[in-house]
Amino acid sequence: MRLLLMSDTHLPKRAKELPERLLAELPHADVVFHAGDWVDTATLDLLESRCRRLIGVHGNNDGPALRARLPEVARAELEGLRFGAVHETGPAQGRETRCAARFPDLDVLVFGHSHIPWDTTAATGLRLLNPGSPTDRRRQPQCTFMTATVADGRLAEVELHRLPQRRAR
């Protein structure tokens, strides 16, 4: 099973559209995660129309229309692995311990908010993944997203994809 992970798209405020390279991954993904801060419903509509399965949550910048359609926390079992998605996890310091205590029933937690890619494992075995942002790099060198595979009850081939910088218009 192939996964595509993204967060913090902030459309149309931070970019006019999702990057072509990210959109090109959609047909190859069995499941797409979006960890919040969509900002517009058009992005949710687009992903719902193009994804086989979309797991999304709302973020702190998402208004009433998105909050009405998306939960704060989403959970799904995929090929025996228990996944969760949430937007905010608090400060980097202590994140693994805090998330392991908050989500003891998960194997993998996809999160966003910081726009900073993150891939660590808590002492309990909880894997924490933040794909960064494909549209707003903030202080990061590049915009990013992640792909991964689930096979034989394991998360494998987690890859951070760095996008080329957009040209100024």
PyMOL commands that set and color helices and strands:
alter all, ss='L'
color gray80, all
select helices_A, chain A and resi 20-28+41-50+64-69+95-102
alter helices_A, ss='H'
color red, helices_A
select strands_A, chain A and resi 2-6+31-34+54-56+73-78+81-86+108-110+118-121+127-130+144-151+154-162
alter strands_A, ss='S'
color yellow, strands_A
deselect
rebuild
show_as cartoon
